[in-house]
Amino acid sequence: MTGYRSEIQRPARRRVVITGMGALSPVGNTAQETWEAFVAGRSGVAPIAHFDASPYAAQIAAEVKGFDATAHISPKEARRMSRCSHLAIVAARQAVTDAALDWAHEDRERAGVILGTAMGGIELLIDPIGRLANAGSVRVMPYQAIESLCNMPAFHVGLEHGCLGPLSTVVTACAAGTQALCEGLELIRRGNVDIVLAGGTEAQVNPLFFSGFTAMKVLSVRNNEPTRASRPFDAERDGFVIGEGACVFVLEELGHALARGAHVYAEVLGQAASADAFHIAQPEATGVGPARAMRWALQDAGVAPTAVDYINAHGSGTVQNDIAETAAIKRVFDAHAYRLVVNSTKSMIGHCFGAAGAVEALATVMAICTDTVHPTINLETPDPACDLDYVPNVARHRTVNIAMSNSFGLGGQNACLVVGKYQP
């Protein structure tokens, strides 16, 4: 395992590892179930169950299935909370259990929470706003307005685990989940904390969200074949599919993790973020903004481009995004772009917005742990403008020592995480 990193030396600083993972996704209600579905190439896209989508051109979504919040949270409390808080609480609980953290033996002032979300619990306001428009006044549950705020999932996670360190929420659209992990890394590096519960959560399968993206004409309308609808990098892609979910990691300072005998999944090596400063929704065609984030993340990690084995792409399935991301990868990796492998988790779970980067980080970490890269499903007709190795349709066994996960958000917000096999 020695020698796979470049001669570039990382600065002497606190090392950060992943010791626990929890997830609820459109293809599984645990991290392990989710990963097994990814390797099998199983789609979580189906006709919408959350609301009547018949008035909309797009009538499919990737929803979390078989999840009853009251099986995990008291009915009274669950009624007050948004769905994204429900998902975050359960995913964080799974991650803490997976990490075998015993809070009775931890200094909770040295534990923080950072979650990403694009919209938070806005669905709690949709019905009251409609009734307000019709009646002029409306009665709502106590805390309903507060529970709709974007920072409530992080609050609930911190409350349950008694984390007294920094509590924060990243709201950078589709980049939020990845950027939350990036910020968690920096909190530990700086010495502020030893443990961070970090990840992302989103639950926006609702009429408001569908109305907005239907108006933009960016959603796939393959309603008659939902499992084939999300098809990143395929020449016949017709837009993305809205998804939902949550994924939370236990990030831990290496010495702290070793002292308590924790299992280490992988090491978080570097991160970066950048802005396109170009357009509210359209990516800049040459990929210069995402390339900047990727290049800076590699520099932060002390890793040469030729040392990267695998990239988990943003890969949303829109025509412009997939071409721009391919261009960005070529810009950073040059000839090595054709030697590494790239895939899109969104081909199976759609676009989970603020949770997307976190769920994709799960796929990235598991690729490192298992030396298995999940497929990009539905890649049947290659797009000449997307000419990299996207692992079409069938999982592949390949040594993955260093991997990168990309997330590019609306508003031109880019985040990139670099993860590697743990080496003592």
C-alpha positions in Angstrom: 0.0 0.0 0.0 3.0 2.3 0.1 3.9 4.6 -2.7 0.5 5.3 -4.3 0.5 8.9 -3.2 2.5 11.5 -5.0 5.7 13.1 -3.9 3.7 16.2 -2.9 3.7 16.4 0.9 0.6 17.2 2.9 1.2 19.8 5.6 1.6 18.4 9.1 -1.9 18.7 10.6 -4.5 16.6 12.4 -5.6 13.7 10.3 -9.3 13.0 9.9 -10.9 9.6 9.4 -14.4 8.2 8.9 -15.5 5.8 11.6 -19.3 5.6 11.1 -21.9 5.9 8.4 -25.7 5.9 8.3 -28.0 6.4 5.4 -31.6 6.4 4.2 -31.8 6.5 0.4 -34.2 5.7 -2.4 -32.6 2.3 -2.6 -32.0 1.3 1.0 -32.7 2.3 4.6 -29.2 1.7 5.9 -25.7 2.4 4.6 -25.2 -1.2 3.8 -28.5 -1.7 2.0 -27.7 1.4 0.0 -24.3 0.2 -1.0 -25.5 -3.3 -2.0 -28.2 -1.7 -4.2 -25.5 0.5 -5.8 -23.3 -2.4 -6.7 -26.3 -4.3 -8.1 -27.2 -1.3 -10.2 -30.7 -1.0 -8.7 -32.8 2.1 -9.5 -34.9 3.8 -6.8 -36.9 5.8 -9.3 -40.7 5.1 -9.4 -44.0 6.9 -9.8 -44.4 9.5 -7.1 -46.1 8.3 -3.9 -46.0 11.5 -1.8 -48.5 13.6 -3.8 -50.7 13.5 -6.9 -48.3 14.4 -9.7 -50.8 13.9 -12.5 -50.8 17.7 -13.4 -47.1 17.7 -14.0 -45.0 16.7 -17.0 -42.7 14.7 -14.7 -44.5 12.2 -12.5 -41.6 10.2 -11.2 -39.1 10.6 -8.3 -36.6 8.7 -6.2 -38.3 8.5 -2.8 -37.2 6.8 0.4 -39.4 3.8 0.7 -40.8 1.9 3.7 -39.8 4.6 6.2 -42.1 5.4 9.1 -40.7 8.2 11.2 -42.9 7.1 14.2 -41.0 3.9 14.4 -37.9 5.9 15.4 -39.3 9.1 16.9 -42.2 9.6 19.2 -45.4 10.4 17.2 -45.8 13.8 19.0 -42.3 14.9 18.1 -42.4 13.4 14.6 -45.6 15.4 13.9 -43.8 18.6 14.6 -40.7 17.9 12.5 -40.1 18.1 8.8 -39.3 14.9 6.8 -35.7 16.0 6.3 -35.3 16.2 10.1 -36.8 12.7 10.4 -34.3 11.3 7.9 -31.3 13.1 9.4 -32.1 11.9 12.9 -32.2 8.3 11.9 -29.2 8.5 9.6 -27.1 10.1 12.4 -28.3 7.5 14.9 -27.2 4.8 12.5 -23.8 6.4 12.1 -23.2 6.8 15.8 -24.1 3.2 16.3 -21.9 2.1 13.5 -19.0 4.0 14.9 -19.6 2.4 18.4 -19.5 5.8 20.0 -20.3 5.8 23.7 -21.2 9.4 24.6 -20.8 8.6 28.3 -17.1 8.4 27.7 -16.8 11.4 25.4 -16.2 15.1 26.0 -19.3 16.4 24.3 -17.8 19.9 24.1 -15.4 18.3 21.6 -18.2 17.0 19.3 -19.9 19.1 16.6 -22.6 18.7 14.0 -22.6 20.1 10.4 -25.4 19.1 8.0 -26.1 20.3 4.5 -29.5 20.9 3.0 -30.9 22.9 0.1 -34.4 23.7 1.3 -34.8 22.3 4.8 -38.4 21.7 6.0 -40.1 24.0 3.6 -42.9 21.5 3.0 -44.3 22.3 6.4 -45.2 25.8 5.0 -46.9 24.7 1.8 -50.3 23.9 3.2 -50.5 26.8 5.7 -49.5 29.3 3.0 -52.2 28.0 0.7 -54.8 28.3 3.5 -53.5 31.7 4.4 -54.0 32.9 0.9 -57.6 31.7 0.9 -58.6 32.6 4.4 -56.5 35.6 5.4 -55.4 33.9 8.6 -54.4 30.4 9.6 -53.7 28.3 12.7 -50.6 26.2 12.7 -48.9 23.8 15.1 -46.5 25.3 17.6 -43.0 25.6 16.2 -44.2 24.9 12.7 -42.5 28.0 11.2 -39.3 27.2 13.2 -39.3 23.5 12.2 -39.3 24.6 8.6 -35.9 26.3 9.0 -32.9 24.8 7.3 -30.9 24.5 10.5 -33.5 22.3 12.3 -32.1 18.9 11.1 -28.7 19.7 12.5 -30.3 21.0 15.7 -32.2 17.8 16.2 -29.2 15.6 15.6 -27.1 17.7 18.0 -29.9 17.6 20.6 -30.2 13.8 20.5 -26.5 13.2 20.9 -25.8 16.1 23.2 -23.1 17.6 21.0 -22.0 20.9 22.6 -19.4 21.9 20.0 -20.0 23.8 16.8 -23.5 23.4 15.3 -23.8 24.5 11.7 -25.8 24.1 8.5 -24.5 24.4 5.0 -27.1 25.7 2.5 -25.3 25.6 -0.9 -28.0 23.8 -3.0 -26.7 20.6 -4.6 -23.2 21.1 -3.1 -24.4 21.2 0.5 -23.9 17.6 1.6 -20.3 17.6 0.2 -19.5 21.0 1.6 -20.8 20.0 5.1 -18.3 17.1 5.0 -15.6 19.5 3.9 -16.4 21.9 6.8 -16.4 19.0 9.2 -12.9 18.1 8.1 -11.7 21.6 8.7 -13.3 21.8 12.2 -11.2 18.8 13.3 -8.1 19.9 11.5 -8.2 23.2 13.3 -8.5 21.4 16.6 -11.9 22.8 17.5 -13.4 19.3 18.0 -12.4 15.7 17.8 -15.7 14.3 16.4 -18.1 15.8 13.9 -21.4 14.3 12.8 -21.5 15.5 9.2 -23.6 14.9 6.1 -26.7 16.0 4.3 -30.4 15.6 4.2 -33.2 16.5 1.8 -36.9 15.7 1.3 -38.4 17.8 -1.4 -40.8 15.5 -3.2 -43.6 18.1 -3.1 -45.7 20.2 -5.5 -43.7 23.4 -4.9 -40.4 21.8 -5.8 -41.9 20.0 -8.9 -43.6 23.2 -10.1 -40.3 25.1 -10.0 -38.2 22.5 -11.9 -41.1 21.7 -14.3 -41.1 25.4 -15.3 -37.3 25.2 -15.9 -37.9 22.1 -18.1 -35.0 20.2 -16.6 -36.8 17.1 -15.3 -36.9 13.8 -17.0 -40.3 12.9 -18.4 -39.8 9.2 -18.9 -42.8 8.5 -16.8 -43.5 5.1 -18.5 -40.1 3.7 -17.7 -39.0 5.3 -14.4 -36.1 3.1 -13.7 -34.5 4.1 -17.0 -35.2 7.8 -16.5 -32.0 8.9 -14.8 -29.3 8.4 -17.4 -26.2 10.6 -16.8 -23.7 10.8 -19.7 -26.1 9.0 -22.0 -26.8 10.6 -25.3 -30.6 10.2 -24.8 -30.8 11.8 -21.3 -33.6 14.2 -21.0 -33.1 15.7 -17.5 -32.7 14.8 -13.9 -35.0 13.0 -11.5 -35.8 14.5 -8.1 -34.7 12.3 -5.2 -34.6 12.5 -1.4 -32.6 11.0 1.5 -30.0 11.5 4.2 -26.5 10.3 4.9 -24.5 11.1 8.0 -20.8 10.3 8.8 -18.8 10.2 12.0 -15.7 12.2 11.2 -13.0 11.7 13.8 -9.5 12.9 14.6 -7.3 9.9 13.9 -5.6 9.7 17.3 -9.0 9.9 19.0 -10.3 7.1 16.9 -7.4 4.9 17.5 -7.4 5.5 21.2 -10.9 4.1 21.5 -10.3 1.2 19.1 -12.6 2.5 16.3 -12.9 0.8 12.9 -11.6 3.2 10.2 -13.3 3.1 6.9 -11.2 5.7 5.1 -9.2 8.9 5.6 -10.5 12.3 4.4 -7.5 13.8 2.7 -8.6 17.1 1.3 -11.4 19.4 0.2 -12.1 22.6 -1.7 -14.9 24.8 -2.9 -15.2 27.3 -5.7 -17.7 29.5 -7.5 -18.5 29.8 -11.2 -19.8 33.4 -10.9 -21.6 32.7 -14.2 -25.3 31.8 -14.1 -28.0 30.9 -11.6 -28.6 27.5 -13.1 -26.6 26.9 -16.3 -23.1 25.5 -15.9 -20.2 27.3 -17.7 -19.5 25.1 -20.7 -15.8 24.6 -20.3 -16.0 23.5 -16.7 -13.5 26.0 -15.4 -15.3 26.5 -12.0 -15.6 22.8 -11.1 -12.0 22.3 -12.3 -10.8 24.9 -9.9 -12.5 23.1 -7.0 -11.0 19.7 -8.1 -7.5 21.2 -8.5 -7.6 23.0 -5.2 -8.9 19.8 -3.4 -6.0 17.8 -4.8 -3.6 20.5 -3.6 -5.2 20.5 -0.2 -4.9 16.7 0.0 -1.3 16.7 -1.2 -2.2 14.4 -4.0 -1.1 14.5 -7.7 -3.9 14.1 -10.3 -2.2 10.9 -11.5 -2.7 9.3 -8.1 -6.5 9.5 -8.3 -8.2 6.2 -9.2 -11.9 7.1 -9.2 -14.2 10.1 -9.4 -17.8 10.0 -8.1 -19.2 12.6 -10.5 -21.9 15.1 -9.9 -23.4 13.5 -13.0 -26.9 14.9 -12.8 -28.2 13.7 -16.2 -28.8 17.1 -17.7 -27.3 17.7 -21.1 -25.2 20.7 -20.2 -24.0 19.6 -16.8 -22.6 16.2 -17.9 -20.7 17.8 -20.8 -19.3 20.6 -18.6 -18.2 18.1 -15.9 -16.5 15.9 -18.4 -14.7 19.0 -19.7 -13.7 19.9 -16.1 -12.3 16.4 -15.4 -10.2 16.6 -18.6 -9.0 20.1 -17.7 -7.6 18.9 -14.3 -6.5 15.3 -15.2 -5.3 15.7 -18.8 -4.4 12.3 -20.3 -5.0 10.6 -16.9 -8.7 11.4 -17.3 -8.9 8.4 -19.6 -7.2 6.1 -17.2 -9.3 6.7 -14.1 -12.9 5.6 -13.7 -15.9 7.9 -13.3 -19.5 7.1 -12.3 -22.8 8.7 -11.3 -24.7 7.6 -8.2 -27.6 9.8 -9.4 -28.3 7.2 -12.1 -29.9 5.2 -9.4 -31.1 7.7 -6.7 -31.8 10.7 -8.8 -30.8 14.1 -7.5 -31.1 14.3 -3.7 -30.0 18.0 -3.6 -28.6 18.8 -0.2 -28.2 15.1 0.6 -26.7 14.2 -2.8 -23.1 14.8 -2.0 -23.3 12.9 1.3 -24.9 9.8 -0.3 -22.4 10.0 -3.0 -19.6 10.2 -0.5 -20.9 6.9 0.9 -20.5 5.4 -2.5 -17.0 6.9 -2.7 -15.9 5.6 0.7 -17.3 2.1 0.0 -15.4 2.0 -3.3 -12.2 2.6 -1.3 -13.2 -0.1 1.3 -14.2 -2.8 -1.2 -12.2 -1.9 -4.3 -15.5 -2.0 -6.2 -16.9 0.8 -8.3 -20.7 0.8 -8.8 -22.1 1.2 -12.3 -23.6 4.2 -14.0 -26.9 2.6 -15.0 -28.9 3.4 -18.1 -25.7 4.4 -20.0 -26.7 2.7 -23.3 -26.0 5.2 -26.0 -22.6 7.0 -25.5 -22.6 10.7 -25.9 -19.6 11.7 -28.0 -19.1 14.8 -25.8 -18.9 12.5 -22.7 -16.1 10.2 -23.6 -14.6 9.0 -20.3 -14.9 5.6 -18.6 -18.2 6.0 -16.7 -18.5 2.3 -15.7 -21.6 1.6 -17.7 -24.3 -0.7 -16.3 -22.1 -3.2 -14.5 -20.1 -2.8 -11.3 -16.3 -3.2 -11.7 -13.7 -4.5 -9.3 -10.7 -2.1 -9.4 -8.2 -1.0 -6.8 -9.3 2.4 -5.4 -6.6 4.0 -3.2 -7.6 7.6 -3.7 -11.0 8.9 -4.9 -12.7 12.2 -5.4 -16.4 13.1 -5.0 -17.8 16.1 -6.9 -20.9 18.2 -6.2 -21.9 21.2 -8.3 -24.8 23.3 -7.0 -27.3 25.8 -8.5 -25.8 29.2 -8.4 -22.4 27.9 -9.6 -21.3 26.5 -6.2 -18.8 23.7 -6.5 -17.5 21.4 -3.7 -15.0 18.6 -4.0 -13.9 16.0 -1.4 -10.8 13.7 -1.7 -10.8 10.5 0.3 -8.2 7.7 0.5 -7.4 4.3 2.0 -6.3 4.7 5.6 -2.6 4.1 6.1 -1.2 4.0 9.6 
